[in-house]
Amino acid sequence: MNNIANPKIKILFVAPSLDAGGAEKFLLDLIANLNKQEFAIKLVLFSHAGFFVDKIAPHVEVKIIKKRFKIDLLNFCRLYYFIKKNKPDIIHTQLGGDVYGRLIAKMIGVRTVVSTEVGINENESFPMRLIKIFAARFATRIVGVSEAVCRDVVKRYLVAAERVSVIYNGLDVARFSSVAKKNKISEKIIFGGLGRLAPEKNWPTLLRAIAIMKNKNIECLIGGSGEMESELKTLVLDLGLKKQVIFLGLVSDVPAFMSRLDFFVLPSQREAFGIVLIEAGALGLPVIAAAVGGIVEVIKDNETGFLFNPRSTADLAEKLDYVVDNIASAEIKNLGLNLQNFVRDNFDIKSIAVKYENLYKELHGRKD
């Protein structure tokens, strides 16, 4: 029980929006699972609301400060006064809230700033990198969602390794486990991918791999939306894959999407973690994934899935054919079961939330 001598720790999450995406869904799940008896939590979104805002509203007070254009000083001032008025003990920045949140914390004297880094920013502009190097000085602790992200933070933003910790993303394992997995292999093997239709997700390599597969009795479902949608649909027509590849658009029910598949594919050129991997794993799906970034911390080749070279269409096609041809084998089934057990043991949102709670209390100086 909390009392006057041991009040709740006030945490203010700062993010631009809650658009549809794995990192945004994780933020929703994290806030929902934090102990409200120990922490008083608020969320401020300084750009716009986003896809998940209605889902997070029952769990936390949300303030939306709409941004009118890219550099909006009025927006910054409104965020500054909101944070100053609320007097948080800890500011937790995420999803692009790092620069604003860290600078304002420094300006108003908030001593504890936690920042979660969810990406490996290889294409970041040099001016933005300089800004983030400067702003990183004001973060008490930077949390990377994988070891790969932590290494990138240390190298890219010149942050001392002792100020960086890894806490993996998590998900509600029970929500996925309660969904009935496809339990019968049909004549046509169905596999798929899920994510933004953006260059870093490497969808063209997947489509070209499908085009040279030996086994044509397949169907690929691709869930997501983004700037490459028109280009990818044109490529499907050019490759003669209209009967094999189906674009589903934005997927709101991920467990239902996964339950339609015989196996899952993640072809990304770069991936900080890949929360869709643990979503697929929670259902026990076999996985083929690119050997990049944080993916290799989840998928161990020939143990919890198959890895492929994201620059090699032939390598991916070979792996696709192998899984399709052996989908009913004990080998492929065991890959899915191994991944499912790994996800249950390491990525349940309840245990991930406890790790964040312990970090907050450590940095705030509270001992239980």
ABEGO torsion letter per residue (X at the ends): XBBAABBBBBBBBBBABBBBEAAAAAAAAAAAABBAAABBBBBBBAABAEAAAAAAAAABBBBBBBBABABBAAAAAAAAAAAAAAGBABBBBBGGAAAAAAAAAAAAGBABBBBBBABBBAABBAAAAAAAAAAAAABABBBBABAAAAAAAAAAAGBBAAABBBBBBBBBAAAAAABBBBABBBABBBBBBBEBBBAAAGAAAAAAAAAABABABBBBBBBEBEAAAAAAAAAAAAAGAAAABBBAEBBABAAAAAAABABBBBABABBAAGAAAAAAAAAGBBBBBBBBEAAAAABBBGAAEBBBBAABAAAAAAAAAAAAAAAABAAAAAAAAAAAAAAAAAABAAAAAAAAAAAAAAAAGBBX
